[in-house]
Amino acid sequence: MHEFGIAEAILTAVEKRADGRRVRRARVHAGALLRVTEPVINQAFSAIADGSVAEGAQVDLVIVPVRMTCRSCGSTSTSVDPFAVCAGCGGTDIDTEGGDDLVLESIQMTEAAHVPGNSRGDRGDPVRPS
């Protein structure tokens, strides 16, 4: 299953951004050509993240469309279906662009009961996308 390799890449990025803090959720953009689904990536991530700062974390997956250009009719379109045919003529002789990226958009930390060095005991805030 190639999902385990993708889950490992996500975990590496999550751990780097989390800097030792516990993670509750990660939002990831995955290109349509990676052919992953949220339930399957979460199952793989759960196995990979066991014992890490992301143990028990959920991955929210956003599928990024692939841009397709038909060699037969010249029509261009986008699709989240990696096996799509030309919307114009139904042809299968298609050039693709993009759709193979994997980007960690954001992570959400678990709430901390106490933030070290903060005498007010404020809770930690989730990480916001840059």
Secondary structure, DSSP 8 states (H G I E B T S, - for coil): -THHHHHHHHHHHHHHHHTT--EEEEEEEEEGGG---HHHHHHHHHHHHTTSTTTT-EEEEEEE-EEEEETTT--EEEES-TT---TTT----EEEES---EEEEEEEE---S--TT-TT----------
